[in-house]
Amino acid sequence: MKIIYTSEFQRSFKRLSREVKSEAIKKEKIFKSDPFDNRLRTHKLSGKLKDCWAFSISYYERIIFEFGDNKIVYFLSIGGHDIYK
């Protein structure tokens, strides 16, 4: 699986605390192994994000992503629940 990080994701990642960045990196390793591992709480989104999925980094932080072709995943955004807006 190849992950492509959008520029929005990269900007948002830089603004996170060191602790959240560390946890995000751990969860990304789990995601690469199995995107639907129970520890990630991966779920399909609805509304304007109906083509996207999200998984949990912590109670507050999430990563929004989209499955592409040929085992490519696009990480679109990272942050708290406000990223759903």
Secondary structure, DSSP 8 states (H G I E B T S, - for coil): -EEEE-HHHHHHHHHS-HHHHHHHHHHHHHHHH-TT-GGGT-EE--GGGTT-EEEESSSS-EEEEEE-STTEEEEEEEESGGGG-
